[in-house]
């Protein structure tokens, strides 16, 4: 799937979730949800880079 199409779908779902949750969470809850999302995305990026680094090291050993 195209990377930009996937990003558009992801942000649409995030926007819909925020729209639905705002009456319950209000601004402080939305800020906390945003920080949790950003932290989780950074965590996924870290794991991807770690996997790529280990694969590159393994490739260089051969």
C-alpha positions as MATLAB code, in Angstrom:
seq = 'XXXXXXXXXXXXXXXXXXXXXXXXXXXXXXXXXXXXXXXXXXXXXXXXXXXXXXXXXXXXXX';
ca = [
       0.000    0.000    0.000;
       1.242    3.489   -0.800;
       2.924    5.112    2.195;
       1.021    8.397    1.792;
      -2.341    6.670    1.442;
      -1.620    4.696    4.595;
      -0.697    7.910    6.441;
      -3.911    9.594    5.259;
      -6.006    6.669    6.497;
      -4.154    6.644    9.821;
      -4.644   10.370   10.416;
      -8.324   10.106    9.457;
      -8.833    7.450   12.105;
      -6.884    9.477   14.675;
      -8.986   12.551   13.914;
     -12.213   10.566   14.212;
     -11.093    9.108   17.544;
     -10.214   12.552   18.888;
     -13.552   13.943   17.693;
     -15.436   11.155   19.457;
     -13.383   11.301   22.668;
     -13.291   15.077   23.141;
     -16.620   15.362   25.036;
     -15.367   12.781   27.518;
     -11.700   13.773   27.911;
     -11.723   17.547   27.275;
      -8.455   19.413   26.601;
      -6.208   17.881   29.276;
      -7.270   14.382   28.306;
      -6.666   15.154   24.645;
      -3.175   16.433   25.430;
      -2.423   13.265   27.412;
      -3.753   11.121   24.588;
      -1.592   13.024   22.120;
       1.531   12.528   24.245;
       0.749    8.824   24.622;
       0.339    8.475   20.861;
       3.587   10.324   20.102;
       5.452    8.263   22.689;
       4.122    5.029   21.212;
       5.074    6.081   17.677;
       8.603    6.972   18.853;
       8.793    3.565   20.530;
       7.861    1.848   17.262;
      10.440    3.918   15.370;
      13.117    2.927   17.891;
      12.328   -0.773   17.429;
      12.409   -0.448   13.630;
      15.774    1.324   13.661;
      17.152   -1.204   16.148;
      16.040   -4.086   13.901;
      17.559   -2.406   10.836;
      20.846   -1.776   12.661;
      21.080   -5.391   13.810;
      20.299   -6.637   10.286;
      23.014   -4.364    8.822;
      25.564   -5.622   11.350;
      24.642   -9.195   10.581;
      24.968   -8.519    6.847;
      28.423   -6.938    7.318;
      29.672   -9.972    9.272;
      29.152  -12.254    6.287;
];
